[in-house]
């Protein structure tokens, strides 16, 4: 099982034969996965991006995929992940 503390990235396509990326992302989140999920699509209209993020994706990468964009998304996700860990409140 993948977990949020690992450096795994899941990428989901907007259009897939059996289960589209946003629906797969929602199901993966329902199973408890908290790691990075990036949508991948050639449709980068605001509505298309919102479909992914509303279903639990952390970011969306436009096709053709460029390494620089994945690195940018990962950096943004990693900052959010560390911020969540450092701002957690523990009661004793």
Secondary structure, DSSP 8 states (H G I E B T S, - for coil): ---TTS--EEEEESS-SSS-HHHHHHHHHHTT--SEEEEEES--SHHHHHHHHHTT-SEEEESS--HHHHHHHHHHHHHHHHHHHHT-----
